Amino acid sequence: MLFVIVAALIFFGIYLAKPKFKNNATPAGDDVFVNDIILYDNIAFFRALDKKEKQQFEAEVTEFLSNVKITGVDTTVENLDRILVAASAVIPVFAFPEWKYYNLKEVLLYSDTFNNNFQTEGEDRSIMGMVGSGYMEGKMLLSKHALQQGFKNDSDKNNTAIHEFVHLIDKADGDTDGIPKQLLSKQYTIPWLDMTYKKMQELIDNDSDINPYGTTSKAEFFAVAAEYFFERPDLLQQKHPELYKLLQQIFQQDPEVQLQKLKNKIGRNDLCYCGSGLKYKDCHLKADSESRQ
């Protein structure tokens, strides 16, 4: 009898100790597993949220994956790839929980860069992400390598997937023109346009640390500025405080405050907030300690 009780306790102890994964079917019929452990380990934005916000983020990631198909073109789509795509969609509209990407049906994931003909071999393969148009309307193309690097590298101010989802947000009003009318209050439209022209001119004059690709068009400036805002809010606020304030108004978020909260509560042996996968003591602890002195 004692043996049976002990065995039962061991069985249920092992069962209860297993991480709880949510198993959901994607539009393509594939299984995807989403839980707070995966999100915490791989997405710095998630780590900065409080308990209620974490639940909201997980729910929105799950909902996105249940509505948008993710297809590997010349590569296998792993569970983490799906989650990173969904996180890239959720982050810029996190303050708008009712937001839906009605203009997106499928994300095509390539192993690496591709060209204008969507080829992954040969020359001129410099494209890391693209929002489709014409016969590719409703599709987004992403480099798998660029997707993963966007969540691993915290110092380059770049996140290709967030960049492309910002284009979709911009496009939601019918025009990809760098003016996200569905998020931007009317009183901020003129100040935003003035800021866009000012910062694009600084880029043209080689007097800015913003990605020079932002000179291509107002739409591209909006996308690269948004990348900077979510990837390095501390640096953007320091170097471009007026631009930072306007992006706060657009996205209704303050990622610099979230970053500081995360820095204050993180332990030496916790994963670093930057997403490097290293422990905090082996990554940003020294730099953060010096900056506080």
C-alpha positions as a Python dict, from the first residue, in 0.01 Angstrom:
ca = {
    (1, 'M'): (0, 0, 0),
    (2, 'L'): (284, 237, 95),
    (3, 'F'): (458, 153, -233),
    (4, 'V'): (145, 244, -429),
    (5, 'I'): (111, 578, -250),
    (6, 'V'): (479, 664, -306),
    (7, 'A'): (455, 569, -673),
    (8, 'A'): (143, 782, -714),
    (9, 'L'): (310, 1081, -550),
    (10, 'I'): (613, 1046, -777),
    (11, 'F'): (391, 1018, -1085),
    (12, 'F'): (182, 1321, -1002),
    (13, 'G'): (490, 1514, -888),
    (14, 'I'): (655, 1460, -1226),
    (15, 'Y'): (334, 1541, -1410),
    (16, 'L'): (271, 1861, -1219),
    (17, 'A'): (635, 1969, -1262),
    (18, 'K'): (614, 1959, -1641),
    (19, 'P'): (592, 2298, -1811),
    (20, 'K'): (238, 2369, -1924),
    (21, 'F'): (227, 2431, -2297),
    (22, 'K'): (-70, 2550, -2493),
    (23, 'N'): (-109, 2338, -2802),
    (24, 'N'): (-290, 2528, -3075),
    (25, 'A'): (-351, 2452, -3441),
    (26, 'T'): (-236, 2707, -3698),
    (27, 'P'): (-433, 2784, -4018),
    (28, 'A'): (-210, 2530, -4194),
    (29, 'G'): (-299, 2264, -3937),
    (30, 'D'): (42, 2268, -3768),
    (31, 'D'): (75, 2254, -3391),
    (32, 'V'): (229, 2552, -3214),
    (33, 'F'): (323, 2559, -2846),
    (34, 'V'): (307, 2893, -2664),
    (35, 'N'): (375, 2955, -2296),
    (36, 'D'): (535, 3210, -2068),
    (37, 'I'): (860, 3013, -2042),
    (38, 'I'): (930, 3033, -2415),
    (39, 'L'): (827, 3398, -2427),
    (40, 'Y'): (1039, 3491, -2125),
    (41, 'D'): (1348, 3314, -2255),
    (42, 'N'): (1338, 3469, -2601),
    (43, 'I'): (1162, 3807, -2595),
    (44, 'A'): (1299, 4096, -2389),
    (45, 'F'): (979, 4297, -2438),
    (46, 'F'): (783, 4020, -2262),
    (47, 'R'): (1024, 4006, -1968),
    (48, 'A'): (957, 4375, -1892),
    (49, 'L'): (580, 4326, -1856),
    (50, 'D'): (386, 4275, -1534),
    (51, 'K'): (182, 3959, -1471),
    (52, 'K'): (-141, 4086, -1628),
    (53, 'E'): (42, 4225, -1931),
    (54, 'K'): (226, 3896, -1978),
    (55, 'Q'): (-106, 3715, -1992),
    (56, 'Q'): (-233, 3965, -2248),
    (57, 'F'): (82, 3926, -2459),
    (58, 'E'): (62, 3545, -2456),
    (59, 'A'): (-306, 3558, -2553),
    (60, 'E'): (-239, 3795, -2843),
    (61, 'V'): (51, 3583, -2971),
    (62, 'T'): (-173, 3276, -2961),
    (63, 'E'): (-457, 3457, -3140),
    (64, 'F'): (-224, 3584, -3414),
    (65, 'L'): (-93, 3233, -3479),
    (66, 'S'): (-446, 3097, -3502),
    (67, 'N'): (-530, 3343, -3782),
    (68, 'V'): (-213, 3391, -3988),
    (69, 'K'): (-45, 3113, -4182),
    (70, 'I'): (335, 3090, -4160),
    (71, 'T'): (498, 2897, -4442),
    (72, 'G'): (863, 2801, -4491),
    (73, 'V'): (973, 2856, -4851),
    (74, 'D'): (1317, 2694, -4844),
    (75, 'T'): (1344, 2622, -4474),
    (76, 'T'): (1168, 2447, -4189),
    (77, 'V'): (949, 2667, -3971),
    (78, 'E'): (1024, 2587, -3608),
    (79, 'N'): (795, 2654, -3313),
    (80, 'L'): (1015, 2944, -3197),
    (81, 'D'): (1008, 3098, -3546),
    (82, 'R'): (629, 3115, -3531),
    (83, 'I'): (640, 3274, -3187),
    (84, 'L'): (895, 3536, -3296),
    (85, 'V'): (682, 3629, -3596),
    (86, 'A'): (376, 3665, -3375),
    (87, 'A'): (568, 3864, -3113),
    (88, 'S'): (686, 4103, -3385),
    (89, 'A'): (322, 4159, -3477),
    (90, 'V'): (204, 4211, -3119),
    (91, 'I'): (480, 4442, -2989),
    (92, 'P'): (399, 4759, -3189),
    (93, 'V'): (23, 4735, -3127),
    (94, 'F'): (38, 4604, -2769),
    (95, 'A'): (-144, 4914, -2642),
    (96, 'F'): (-428, 4837, -2885),
    (97, 'P'): (-548, 4488, -2782),
    (98, 'E'): (-837, 4497, -3030),
    (99, 'W'): (-602, 4546, -3326),
    (100, 'K'): (-628, 4289, -3607),
    (101, 'Y'): (-400, 4257, -3909),
    (102, 'Y'): (-680, 4227, -4160),
    (103, 'N'): (-432, 4298, -4441),
    (104, 'L'): (-222, 3988, -4365),
    (105, 'K'): (-308, 3625, -4440),
    (106, 'E'): (31, 3456, -4467),
    (107, 'V'): (396, 3506, -4373),
    (108, 'L'): (649, 3342, -4605),
    (109, 'L'): (967, 3258, -4418),
    (110, 'Y'): (1289, 3229, -4619),
    (111, 'S'): (1612, 3085, -4478),
    (112, 'D'): (1806, 3404, -4554),
    (113, 'T'): (1800, 3714, -4776),
    (114, 'F'): (1625, 3709, -5115),
    (115, 'N'): (1597, 3928, -5425),
    (116, 'N'): (1312, 4114, -5595),
    (117, 'N'): (1213, 3794, -5774),
    (118, 'F'): (1188, 3616, -5437),
    (119, 'Q'): (1492, 3400, -5521),
    (120, 'T'): (1732, 3282, -5252),
    (121, 'E'): (2019, 3201, -5488),
    (122, 'G'): (2229, 3416, -5719),
    (123, 'E'): (2323, 3783, -5692),
    (124, 'D'): (2145, 4087, -5551),
    (125, 'R'): (1994, 3897, -5258),
    (126, 'S'): (1980, 4187, -5015),
    (127, 'I'): (1616, 4186, -4906),
    (128, 'M'): (1545, 4074, -4547),
    (129, 'G'): (1176, 4157, -4536),
    (130, 'M'): (894, 4278, -4757),
    (131, 'V'): (521, 4345, -4744),
    (132, 'G'): (363, 4195, -5055),
    (133, 'S'): (157, 4384, -5311),
    (134, 'G'): (-19, 4295, -5636),
    (135, 'Y'): (-47, 3919, -5665),
    (136, 'M'): (143, 3896, -5333),
    (137, 'E'): (-113, 4114, -5154),
    (138, 'G'): (-190, 3984, -4804),
    (139, 'K'): (152, 3822, -4768),
    (140, 'M'): (467, 3919, -4583),
    (141, 'L'): (810, 3785, -4674),
    (142, 'L'): (1075, 3752, -4405),
    (143, 'S'): (1427, 3619, -4377),
    (144, 'K'): (1439, 3358, -4100),
    (145, 'H'): (1794, 3463, -4013),
    (146, 'A'): (1694, 3830, -3989),
    (147, 'L'): (1388, 3737, -3780),
    (148, 'Q'): (1602, 3554, -3526),
    (149, 'Q'): (1876, 3818, -3519),
    (150, 'G'): (1619, 4086, -3445),
    (151, 'F'): (1559, 3926, -3104),
    (152, 'K'): (1921, 3830, -3034),
    (153, 'N'): (2105, 4155, -3104),
    (154, 'D'): (2013, 4443, -2875),
    (155, 'S'): (2275, 4694, -2989),
    (156, 'D'): (2205, 4745, -3361),
    (157, 'K'): (1865, 4921, -3332),
    (158, 'N'): (1725, 4685, -3596),
    (159, 'N'): (1441, 4435, -3600),
    (160, 'T'): (1336, 4337, -3951),
    (161, 'A'): (1008, 4171, -3853),
    (162, 'I'): (891, 4466, -3642),
    (163, 'H'): (988, 4692, -3935),
    (164, 'E'): (759, 4499, -4172),
    (165, 'F'): (469, 4486, -3928),
    (166, 'V'): (495, 4863, -3885),
    (167, 'H'): (455, 4887, -4264),
    (168, 'L'): (134, 4684, -4230),
    (169, 'I'): (11, 4918, -3956),
    (170, 'D'): (89, 5212, -4184),
    (171, 'K'): (-89, 5038, -4473),
    (172, 'A'): (-405, 4965, -4270),
    (173, 'D'): (-560, 5300, -4367),
    (174, 'G'): (-509, 5226, -4738),
    (175, 'D'): (-186, 5421, -4791),
    (176, 'T'): (169, 5320, -4699),
    (177, 'D'): (281, 5679, -4656),
    (178, 'G'): (449, 5696, -4317),
    (179, 'I'): (136, 5837, -4152),
    (180, 'P'): (-38, 5565, -3945),
    (181, 'K'): (-377, 5732, -3939),
    (182, 'Q'): (-541, 5455, -3736),
    (183, 'L'): (-293, 5512, -3450),
    (184, 'L'): (-196, 5877, -3490),
    (185, 'S'): (-429, 6132, -3333),
    (186, 'K'): (-509, 6421, -3566),
    (187, 'Q'): (-340, 6680, -3346),
    (188, 'Y'): (-9, 6497, -3386),
    (189, 'T'): (-23, 6454, -3765),
    (190, 'I'): (142, 6786, -3855),
    (191, 'P'): (409, 6758, -3581),
    (192, 'W'): (483, 6403, -3700),
    (193, 'L'): (522, 6514, -4063),
    (194, 'D'): (746, 6803, -3956),
    (195, 'M'): (957, 6565, -3747),
    (196, 'T'): (981, 6319, -4037),
    (197, 'Y'): (1108, 6587, -4277),
    (198, 'K'): (1352, 6719, -4016),
    (199, 'K'): (1501, 6378, -3934),
    (200, 'M'): (1515, 6269, -4298),
    (201, 'Q'): (1712, 6585, -4376),
    (202, 'E'): (1954, 6507, -4093),
    (203, 'L'): (2004, 6163, -4248),
    (204, 'I'): (2069, 6316, -4590),
    (205, 'D'): (2326, 6548, -4427),
    (206, 'N'): (2492, 6246, -4257),
    (207, 'D'): (2410, 6400, -3921),
    (208, 'S'): (2212, 6118, -3759),
    (209, 'D'): (2256, 5769, -3617),
    (210, 'I'): (1916, 5658, -3750),
    (211, 'N'): (1933, 5391, -4021),
    (212, 'P'): (2003, 5578, -4350),
    (213, 'Y'): (1747, 5355, -4522),
    (214, 'G'): (1499, 5596, -4366),
    (215, 'T'): (1577, 5847, -4642),
    (216, 'T'): (1409, 5619, -4898),
    (217, 'S'): (1059, 5747, -4819),
    (218, 'K'): (841, 5870, -4532),
    (219, 'A'): (708, 5514, -4497),
    (220, 'E'): (1059, 5373, -4456),
    (221, 'F'): (1152, 5647, -4211),
    (222, 'F'): (852, 5556, -3996),
    (223, 'A'): (950, 5188, -4001),
    (224, 'V'): (1319, 5239, -3914),
    (225, 'A'): (1229, 5490, -3643),
    (226, 'A'): (987, 5236, -3493),
    (227, 'E'): (1259, 4968, -3495),
    (228, 'Y'): (1488, 5205, -3306),
    (229, 'F'): (1206, 5293, -3064),
    (230, 'F'): (1141, 4933, -2964),
    (231, 'E'): (1498, 4799, -2987),
    (232, 'R'): (1696, 5081, -2822),
    (233, 'P'): (1450, 5311, -2647),
    (234, 'D'): (1721, 5428, -2407),
    (235, 'L'): (1944, 5552, -2689),
    (236, 'L'): (1660, 5700, -2895),
    (237, 'Q'): (1531, 5898, -2598),
    (238, 'Q'): (1882, 6026, -2530),
    (239, 'K'): (1969, 6125, -2888),
    (240, 'H'): (1625, 6213, -3031),
    (241, 'P'): (1395, 6309, -2740),
    (242, 'E'): (1135, 6487, -2957),
    (243, 'L'): (1113, 6193, -3198),
    (244, 'Y'): (1083, 5955, -2902),
    (245, 'K'): (795, 6158, -2758),
    (246, 'L'): (601, 6149, -3087),
    (247, 'L'): (653, 5773, -3122),
    (248, 'Q'): (517, 5740, -2767),
    (249, 'Q'): (204, 5920, -2883),
    (250, 'I'): (168, 5694, -3186),
    (251, 'F'): (223, 5358, -3018),
    (252, 'Q'): (90, 5459, -2673),
    (253, 'Q'): (390, 5291, -2514),
    (254, 'D'): (703, 5395, -2325),
    (255, 'P'): (956, 5115, -2380),
    (256, 'E'): (1230, 5310, -2202),
    (257, 'V'): (1029, 5304, -1878),
    (258, 'Q'): (967, 4933, -1925),
    (259, 'L'): (1338, 4875, -1987),
    (260, 'Q'): (1435, 5059, -1668),
    (261, 'K'): (1179, 4860, -1465),
    (262, 'L'): (1327, 4539, -1601),
    (263, 'K'): (1682, 4647, -1519),
    (264, 'N'): (1579, 4731, -1164),
    (265, 'K'): (1414, 4397, -1090),
    (266, 'I'): (1644, 4160, -1278),
    (267, 'G'): (1872, 3933, -1070),
    (268, 'R'): (2237, 3858, -1136),
    (269, 'N'): (2160, 3504, -1244),
    (270, 'D'): (1849, 3588, -1448),
    (271, 'L'): (1863, 3599, -1826),
    (272, 'C'): (1978, 3939, -1944),
    (273, 'Y'): (1702, 4174, -2056),
    (274, 'C'): (1869, 4222, -2396),
    (275, 'G'): (1779, 3876, -2525),
    (276, 'S'): (2138, 3753, -2564),
    (277, 'G'): (2063, 3431, -2376),
    (278, 'L'): (2342, 3507, -2126),
    (279, 'K'): (2296, 3561, -1755),
    (280, 'Y'): (2270, 3927, -1655),
    (281, 'K'): (2599, 3910, -1461),
    (282, 'D'): (2779, 3790, -1774),
    (283, 'C'): (2620, 4045, -2004),
    (284, 'H'): (2492, 4396, -1917),
    (285, 'L'): (2544, 4407, -1538),
    (286, 'K'): (2883, 4579, -1557),
    (287, 'A'): (2771, 4841, -1811),
    (288, 'D'): (2452, 4916, -1617),
    (289, 'S'): (2642, 4950, -1291),
    (290, 'E'): (2886, 5195, -1450),
    (291, 'S'): (2604, 5401, -1601),
    (292, 'R'): (2444, 5446, -1256),
    (293, 'Q'): (2767, 5584, -1104),
}
